Amino acid sequence: MAQGAALLAARSGAPVLLLGLACRPCSRLSSWDRTLLPLPFGRGAMVWDGPVAAPAGADRAAHDTLRLDLERRLSAATARAEAMLA
């Protein structure tokens, strides 16, 4: 995950809501975000985590810690969504 979400959350004070998505069967594009295209008659799952509040006025180290936490939580939410389709 890039630092943009953590920086925006810290500067604006807005919480971050993380969404983990999965679908089967699907086709994955080779774009920068690896977009999933659900195929007809497939199933999908969406799992959210949060909201996660960023510490206001935090330094660079706190932003990196927040970014790593957001990345870990987003991966876990996606794994839970994929497990729902297994």
Secondary structure, DSSP 8 states (H G I E B T S, - for coil): --SHHHHHHHHH---EEEEEEEEEEEEE--STT--EEEEEEEEEEEEEEEEE---TT--HHHHHHHHHHHHHHHHHHHHHHHHHT-
